Amino acid sequence: VEMLRLGPPGTWGRDAYDITAEEMATIRATLKAVAASVKAGTPTDPGAFELGPHCKYCPALRLCPAQTAMVRAMEPTLVSYAGDDGVTKFSGDDLAEVFLRLQRYEAALKVVRSQLETIVENAGGELATSDGKVLRLASEPRRQLRDGHVPLLLERFGADCHGALSASVSKLSTPMLATLNEAGLVGLSDPKPSLKLVKAR
């Protein structure tokens, strides 16, 4: 088997591996266990489903038993909004109540995150985990467009720049970005440090 790893434009690498018959049997057993777990999982009993960083790539996020179990653990009243046909039904008052509770959850999670950041900061900015990762407090400056970029783009490129006027640096063509750089209208943001779980170097 091979994994083709895409790099910068025009480059890629190959990560090949030969699978033995014994390993193939293990893979088969694992896939069968996953299939059985998928078949048996429900919103109230997710079984072997696990939440993790991989979830952000999943196209079935809203249908995942593990995700729904987590949400219902925070907001158990959601079960009461399900109709006999299984379709969730909300009135305006229902939505308002859930929204207000959601705001309180978000505020509480911000406090928890702040406390975690303080612990890591007091530990020197990072803590190692047993699986070879590091919980690190760091900031990642990003390019941002400064005030005045819209008039300049309109003047130089006219209608061609309309798709880039959302102020997203990634949507700018190379000539547009070069023009703004020359005018000093591209800078770096200075975000507040936040927690990131990364592989240890």
C-alpha distance (Angstrom), angle and dihedral (degrees) to the residues before:
residue distance angle dihedral
V1 . . .
E2 3.78 . .
M3 3.77 136.8 .
L4 3.80 113.2 -154.3
R5 3.80 107.8 -150.8
L6 3.79 114.7 -155.2
G7 3.79 116.7 -142.0
P8 3.81 133.6 175.0
P9 3.83 114.2 -26.4
G10 3.77 110.0 -55.8
T11 3.82 98.0 12.8
W12 3.78 133.8 96.8
G13 3.79 139.0 159.4
R14 3.80 134.7 -145.8
D15 3.80 124.4 -129.0
A16 3.81 106.5 -171.1
Y17 3.80 129.7 -176.5
D18 3.81 134.0 179.0
I19 3.81 113.4 -137.0
T20 3.81 118.6 -147.9
A21 3.80 123.7 -144.6
E22 3.82 89.8 -106.9
E23 3.79 91.8 52.4
M24 3.81 90.4 46.8
A25 3.81 89.3 55.4
T26 3.81 90.2 51.7
I27 3.80 91.1 49.0
R28 3.80 90.2 49.3
A29 3.81 91.9 51.6
T30 3.81 90.9 47.6
L31 3.81 93.0 50.8
K32 3.81 91.0 48.1
A33 3.83 89.9 51.3
V34 3.81 91.0 49.1
A35 3.82 91.0 49.1
A36 3.81 91.2 50.3
S37 3.80 90.5 48.6
V38 3.80 91.6 50.3
K39 3.80 90.7 49.9
A40 3.81 94.3 48.3
G41 3.82 99.9 39.6
T42 3.79 119.0 108.9
P43 3.83 132.8 178.2
T44 3.81 90.0 -102.2
D45 3.81 95.8 40.3
P46 3.82 110.4 30.5
G47 3.79 93.0 177.5
A48 3.81 113.1 -163.6
F49 3.80 95.1 -8.0
E50 3.78 109.8 126.8
L51 3.79 131.3 -162.5
G52 3.77 117.7 -133.8
P53 3.81 147.1 131.6
H54 3.82 88.6 -65.7
C55 3.82 90.0 68.7
K56 3.80 92.8 81.0
Y57 3.81 89.2 66.8
C58 3.81 94.9 49.8
P59 3.82 116.7 109.2
A60 3.83 90.9 -160.5
L61 3.81 96.6 57.8
R62 3.83 94.7 131.1
L63 3.80 92.6 48.9
C64 3.81 97.4 46.7
P65 3.85 113.2 118.8
A66 3.82 91.6 -145.5
Q67 3.80 92.4 52.0
T68 3.79 93.9 46.5
A69 3.82 91.1 46.6
M70 3.81 90.0 53.7
V71 3.81 92.7 48.4
R72 3.79 92.9 46.7
A73 3.80 90.6 49.0
M74 3.81 87.8 59.7
E75 3.79 95.1 37.8
P76 3.85 108.7 26.9
T77 3.83 92.0 169.1
L78 3.82 89.7 73.7
V79 3.80 88.5 81.0
S80 3.79 90.3 63.2
Y81 3.81 91.7 59.7
A82 3.81 94.3 63.0
G83 3.81 113.3 107.2
D84 3.79 126.7 -141.7
D85 3.80 89.5 -94.8
G86 3.81 90.6 55.4
V87 3.79 93.5 -109.5
T88 3.80 115.3 128.3
K89 3.79 113.5 -120.5
F90 3.80 124.8 -165.0
S91 3.78 132.1 -176.6
G92 3.78 120.3 -152.8
D93 3.81 90.1 -100.1
D94 3.82 91.3 50.1
L95 3.79 92.0 52.7
A96 3.80 91.8 46.9
E97 3.82 92.2 52.1
V98 3.80 93.6 48.2
F99 3.81 90.6 46.1
L100 3.82 92.5 52.2
R101 3.81 91.0 49.7
L102 3.79 89.9 47.3
Q103 3.80 89.2 56.2
R104 3.81 90.0 52.8
Y105 3.82 90.8 49.4
E106 3.80 90.7 51.1
A107 3.81 91.5 49.2
A108 3.82 91.2 49.8
L109 3.82 92.1 48.3
K110 3.81 89.9 52.2
V111 3.81 89.0 56.1
V112 3.82 91.2 49.4
R113 3.82 91.6 48.1
S114 3.81 90.5 48.9
Q115 3.79 91.0 52.4
L116 3.82 91.3 49.5
E117 3.79 90.3 50.1
T118 3.80 90.3 51.3
I119 3.82 91.3 51.5
V120 3.82 92.2 50.2
E121 3.81 91.7 44.5
N122 3.81 90.9 52.7
A123 3.81 88.4 49.8
G124 3.80 91.3 60.3
G125 3.78 99.1 -86.7
E126 3.80 99.9 -62.8
L127 3.80 144.0 49.5
A128 3.82 126.0 -158.8
T129 3.80 121.9 -132.7
S130 3.80 127.5 -147.8
D131 3.83 92.7 -111.6
G132 3.80 95.1 62.2
K133 3.78 98.6 -93.4
V134 3.78 132.8 119.6
L135 3.79 128.4 -138.9
R136 3.78 100.2 -145.2
L137 3.79 134.9 -175.9
A138 3.79 106.4 -142.7
S139 3.76 144.2 137.3
E140 3.78 127.6 -134.8
P141 3.81 113.6 -152.9
R142 3.79 112.8 -142.5
R143 3.75 132.3 -162.1
Q144 3.78 113.3 -101.1
L145 3.79 133.9 -178.6
R146 3.78 118.2 -116.1
D147 3.79 127.3 -139.3
G148 3.76 112.0 -75.7
H149 3.80 98.4 41.7
V150 3.82 94.8 109.2
P151 3.84 97.6 58.7
L152 3.81 90.9 45.4
L153 3.81 93.3 50.5
L154 3.81 91.6 47.6
E155 3.78 91.1 48.9
R156 3.81 95.4 48.9
F157 3.81 102.5 33.3
G158 3.80 106.8 19.7
A159 3.81 115.9 -167.3
D160 3.84 91.2 -5.0
C161 3.80 90.4 77.5
H162 3.81 98.3 51.7
G163 3.80 92.6 100.9
A164 3.81 90.9 55.2
L165 3.80 98.0 49.3
S166 3.79 92.5 96.5
A167 3.82 84.8 89.3
S168 3.79 91.9 -116.2
V169 3.79 110.4 143.7
S170 3.81 91.0 -153.4
K171 3.82 91.3 62.7
L172 3.78 94.4 57.1
S173 3.78 119.6 103.4
T174 3.79 118.1 -127.6
P175 3.84 93.4 -102.1
M176 3.80 91.3 48.5
L177 3.79 92.5 50.2
A178 3.80 91.3 46.7
T179 3.81 90.5 51.7
L180 3.80 92.5 51.5
N181 3.81 91.8 45.2
E182 3.81 90.7 53.7
A183 3.80 89.5 50.8
G184 3.81 92.0 49.5
L185 3.80 92.3 -117.4
V186 3.80 97.3 127.6
G187 3.79 116.7 78.4
L188 3.78 141.0 156.9
S189 3.77 124.3 -98.6
D190 3.80 119.5 -131.6
P191 3.81 103.1 -143.9
K192 3.77 124.0 -172.4
P193 3.83 111.9 -97.7
S194 3.80 113.4 -98.4
L195 3.80 136.9 -174.8
K196 3.79 119.8 -86.9
L197 3.79 128.6 176.7
V198 3.81 107.4 -144.8
K199 3.78 138.9 160.9
A200 3.79 113.8 -87.4
R201 3.79 114.3 -106.5
